Amino acid sequence: MENIIKKAIEGGFAKHLPNIEDGLTAYRRYVLDSNFWECLGKACKWEGKEIIDTDGDTGIMSGWLYYAMEFHNKNLTENWYKAVKYLEDLITN
């Protein structure tokens, strides 16, 4: 998670890496911050994603929002560690 936060900081995220005592709690707070995701998206140069809603209509969702939703979906349906792995793989590709 530290590399992910460092990447967000490159994109302008104003917070710093948490102290070791704060660890997981701080990480979980960061992923709830939309500014974190916007800065991460900027650093990763994420482009918008085409989406299809339940009515079959298409639209463009901002890249940071798309990946934030994917992360949170994995976190809720699988677990925190798989969600973080997904994000780590995403930023290294």
C-alpha positions as CSV (number, residue, x, y, z in Angstrom):
1,M,0.0,0.0,0.0
2,E,3.0,2.3,0.6
3,N,3.8,2.3,-3.1
4,I,0.2,3.2,-4.0
5,I,0.2,6.1,-1.6
6,K,3.6,7.3,-2.9
7,K,2.1,7.2,-6.4
8,A,-0.9,9.3,-5.2
9,I,1.5,11.8,-3.6
10,E,3.3,12.1,-7.1
11,G,-0.2,13.1,-8.4
12,G,-0.6,15.8,-5.8
13,F,-2.1,14.0,-2.8
14,A,-1.2,16.2,0.2
15,K,-1.0,13.6,2.9
16,H,2.0,11.6,3.9
17,L,2.7,8.0,4.5
18,P,1.2,7.0,7.8
19,N,3.4,6.1,10.8
20,I,3.8,2.4,11.3
21,E,1.5,2.6,14.3
22,D,-1.3,4.0,12.1
23,G,-0.8,1.5,9.4
24,L,-3.9,-0.3,8.2
25,T,-6.3,2.2,9.7
26,A,-4.7,5.1,7.9
27,Y,-4.6,3.1,4.6
28,R,-8.3,2.4,4.9
29,R,-9.0,6.1,5.5
30,Y,-7.0,7.1,2.4
31,V,-9.0,4.8,0.1
32,L,-12.2,6.5,1.3
33,D,-10.8,10.0,0.2
34,S,-11.9,10.9,-3.3
35,N,-8.9,13.3,-3.5
36,F,-6.6,10.3,-3.0
37,W,-8.2,8.6,-6.0
38,E,-8.1,11.7,-8.2
39,C,-4.4,12.2,-7.4
40,L,-3.6,8.5,-8.0
41,G,-5.5,8.7,-11.3
42,K,-3.5,11.8,-12.3
43,A,-0.2,10.1,-11.5
44,C,-1.2,6.9,-13.4
45,K,-2.6,8.9,-16.3
46,W,-5.9,6.9,-16.1
47,E,-8.2,7.8,-18.9
48,G,-12.0,7.7,-18.8
49,K,-13.7,4.3,-19.2
50,E,-16.7,3.6,-21.3
51,I,-19.5,2.1,-19.2
52,I,-22.9,0.7,-19.9
53,D,-25.7,1.3,-17.4
54,T,-28.6,-1.1,-16.7
55,D,-30.7,0.5,-19.4
56,G,-28.0,-0.2,-22.0
57,D,-27.0,3.4,-22.3
58,T,-23.3,4.1,-22.6
59,G,-21.2,6.9,-21.1
60,I,-17.7,7.8,-20.0
61,M,-16.7,7.5,-16.4
62,S,-13.6,9.2,-15.2
63,G,-10.7,6.8,-14.8
64,W,-10.0,7.5,-11.2
65,L,-13.7,6.9,-10.3
66,Y,-13.8,3.7,-12.3
67,Y,-10.8,2.2,-10.6
68,A,-11.9,3.4,-7.2
69,M,-15.2,1.6,-7.6
70,E,-13.4,-1.5,-8.8
71,F,-11.1,-1.4,-5.8
72,H,-14.0,-1.0,-3.4
73,N,-16.0,-3.8,-5.1
74,K,-13.1,-6.2,-4.7
75,N,-12.7,-5.1,-1.1
76,L,-16.3,-5.8,-0.3
77,T,-16.7,-9.0,-2.3
78,E,-13.3,-10.6,-1.8
79,N,-11.1,-9.0,0.8
80,W,-8.8,-6.0,1.6
81,Y,-5.6,-7.9,0.6
82,K,-7.0,-8.9,-2.9
83,A,-8.2,-5.3,-3.4
84,V,-4.8,-3.9,-2.6
85,K,-3.1,-6.5,-4.8
86,Y,-5.4,-5.5,-7.7
87,L,-4.4,-1.8,-7.2
88,E,-0.7,-2.7,-6.9
89,D,-0.9,-4.6,-10.2
90,L,-2.8,-1.8,-11.8
91,I,-0.2,0.9,-11.0
92,T,2.8,-1.2,-12.0
93,N,1.4,-2.0,-15.5
